[in-house]
Amino acid sequence: MGTNFFLYLTTFVCGASIMGVELSASRFMAPYYGSSSIIWTIIIGVLLVAMSVGNFLGGILADRPEAESRLYLLIWLCSIWIAVIPFVGKYAILLSTSAILFLSPDLLIVGGSLFSCLALFFLPCLLLGAVSPCLAKVATKNLENNGRVLGELFGFSTLGSIVGTILPTFVSIPLIGTSKTFFLFAAMMNF
């Protein structure tokens, strides 16, 4: 585990960031669309689709030369996007809601929240989804220990997800608010 410590730390932080973004997304969108199970389903669904697409694209990217340098570029781009959400989020929500109101007023809540979620959170979660295959490629140097190394990567990612669930819910959102929570997770990705 010693030689891969930085990779394990990276997967931990990315796992935490995925959950931190998801929980912060619900708080960010709640004033506009509420926090019903429909909104939660849209948020979770969009983020899962984004991570799935990211996993597929990350697998392709991981097999190309310089996978490690691209890996950290993905994380950096994701952190920039997350840091910008508090500044542009309300405008994306306003634009999405206006478009749905014009196109199909009956679908205002569902359509508006879906398009807002896609506009704000799809790309950063896609980028975070692409990280895992790249990390796996960089961390596995030989066939003898692939299972152990991948298990450790997934384990640290899941531990990060637990921290990313607890931290915004019980600490950062109550103490510093939703916008600064986005900044916190963006900063964590740039350790």
N, C-alpha and C positions, 0 to 999 in steps of 0.2 A: 504493500500500500504506500510506502514511503515515496517512491519515485513518481507516483501518480497523485500525490497530495493536492497539487494545484488543480488538476482535472476534477478531483472529487469535490474540492471547494467550489469550482465553477458549476458543477452539476447541482450542488446543494443550493447555491445562490439562484440559479435559473429555476429550480423547482420551487423555491420560496417566492420568486418573482411571479411565476405563473399564477399561483394561488393569491398572492397579494394583489395582483392586477384584477383577478376575478372578483375578489371581495370588494375591492375599491370601486370596480365598475358598477356593482350593484348600488353602492352608496352614491356614486356620481350620477347615475341615471334615475334614482328614486324620486328626486323632486319633480322630474318631468313626466315620468311614466308610472310611478309607484313602485312597490316592491312585492307584487303578487307572485304567485308561482308561475304565472305566464312569463313575467319579466325574467325571473330566475331561469326558467327553461330556455328562453332566448339567449341569455348571457352564457349559460353553460353550453348550450348547443353550438353557438358561434365559436366559442373558445375551443371546444373539442374538435370541431371541423378544422379550425385554423391550425391546431397542434397536429392533427392527422396529416393535413396537407404539408405542414412543415416537416414532419417525420419523413414523408416520401421525398420531398425536395432535398432535405438534409442528407438522405441516403445517397442521392445522386451527387450532391456536392462533396460528400465525404470521400468518394472514390476518385475525385479529381486531385491533381497535384496541389500542394499548399493548403491542405484541408485545415490545418491548425490556424494559419493566419486568417483564413476566411471565417473560421469559427469565432474568433474574437471580434472580427468586423461585424458579424451578425449580432453579437451581444451588444456591441457599442451602438449599432443602428437601433436596436430595440430600446436601449436605455434612452436614447435621444427622443424617440417617438413617445415613450411613456412620460418623459419629463415635459413634453409639449401638450399632453392631454389637458391639463388644467387650464391652459391658455386658449386652446382652440375647441375644446370639447363642447362648450355651450353653443358655439356657432355651428358645429357639425350637427348637434341635436336640433337646433333651430332650422337648419337647412333640410335635414331629414324629415322633420315634422311638417314643414311647409310643403315639401314635395309630396308627401303622403296625403296631406290635407287637400291638395290640389287634385291628385290622381285618384284617390279612393278614401274619402272621409270616413267610411265605415271601418276602415282598418287603421285608424289613427294610432291607437296605442300599440297594437301588434306590429304594424308596418313601420311606424316611427321608431320604436325601440329596436326593431331588427336592423333597420338601416343605420341607426345611430351606433349600435353595437358593432356592426360590420365596419363602419367608417373609423371608429375610434380604437377598437380592440382586436380586430382580425389580424392586421399586419404584425403587431408586436408578438402576439401569441403564435403566429406562423413562424416568425423568426426564432422564438424560443423553442418551438417544436423542432426546428432544423438543427438545434444545438446537439441534441442527444445522439443522433447518428454520427455527427462529426466528432463528438467526444469519444464515442465508442471506437471509431477508426483510429484516433490518435492514441487512445489508451491501450489498445490491444496490439502488442508488438509480435506475439507469436501465438500459435494455435494451442499451446499447452495450458495456458491459463485464461483463455478467453471467457469461459463461463464464470470464473471467480471475479475477474475484472469487471465484466458486464453486470454481475450481481451487485458488486460494490457500487458501481455507478448508479444503478437503479435504486439501490438502498439509500445512497446519499441524496439523490433527487427526491425520493419520497420523504426523507427526513426534512429536507428543505421545504417541501410542500406543507408539511405539518407546521413548521415554523411560520411559513407564509400564510397559513390559515389563522393561526393564533395571534401573530403580531399585529395585523391591522384590526382585527376584531376587538381585541382586549387592550391594546396598547396605543398604536399610532393613530388610528382614526379618532378614538376618544380624546387623546392628548393633543394632537397637532392637526387633526382634520384630514379630510379625504385628499385634497390637493397636495398637501405636504407628504402624505403617504405615497402618492405617485412619485414625488421627488425622492423619497427615501429608497424606494425600490429601484429607481433609475440610478441612484448613487451606488447602491449595493452592487449593481452589475458592473460598475466601473472600478471595483476594488483594485 
